[in-house]
Amino acid sequence: MNGTTTLTLGGLLAALLILTANLYPWYTGGREMKQLTMFGKGFAAAACAAACPGGLLGWAHAHTGSVANGTGERAGANAAGVTAGNSLTTGQLTGLGATGAVIAVLAVFLVFLSYKSAGKKDKRRIVGGFFVGSDLLLTAGVAGALSWLPGALNGVGDGVVAAVQGSGIL
């Protein structure tokens, strides 16, 4: 299976179904933000992975889109009888540097540690957040809205490197 940089209408359908499944209990329940925490952690990890141009995180981001496209197209065809293979406008996060990559990997690792200690429902929410985030970040709208993220990761990474090297401390 090859990775993709394009999300189709079917992939969007798959992402929206999972997003709805996560937002519906929150909306009909007490609407407490803590109910969305695990989903948000997965989404944040996906955003950090989407900022990575390659490697394992970039691979996971691209392959999540492939899974969404195939699954969503089958779901749309089976449910509505219409194929949904039209591609959406593509977007991507660019500009991640070496210091930002350190922070991106660290952020994804923290979400992984949260996943390992979570219960069954919260694990599904983290995976769902990663799936939705990774898919939506293949579109121009969501990638454009988060275009500041690689610069922010680079800035935090530069600050960490400066602190570790003792720049400006004395």
Number of C-alpha atoms within 10 A of each C-alpha: 6 9 15 16 17 22 27 25 19 25 33 23 19 26 25 16 14 15 18 13 13 18 16 11 13 16 12 8 10 9 13 10 9 10 18 18 15 24 25 20 25 28 26 21 28 32 27 28 29 28 29 25 19 13 9 12 20 19 17 19 29 24 19 24 29 22 19 24 27 16 17 25 24 20 19 19 15 11 9 10 10 12 15 21 18 13 15 17 12 17 19 20 25 16 16 20 18 13 17 25 20 18 20 29 17 14 20 20 13 14 20 17 11 17 20 11 10 15 11 10 9 18 19 17 27 27 19 23 27 26 26 26 29 30 33 24 29 28 21 19 16 18 23 14 11 15 18 13 22 23 17 14 24 21 16 17 20 18 14 16 14 13 12 10 10 10 10 7 8 4
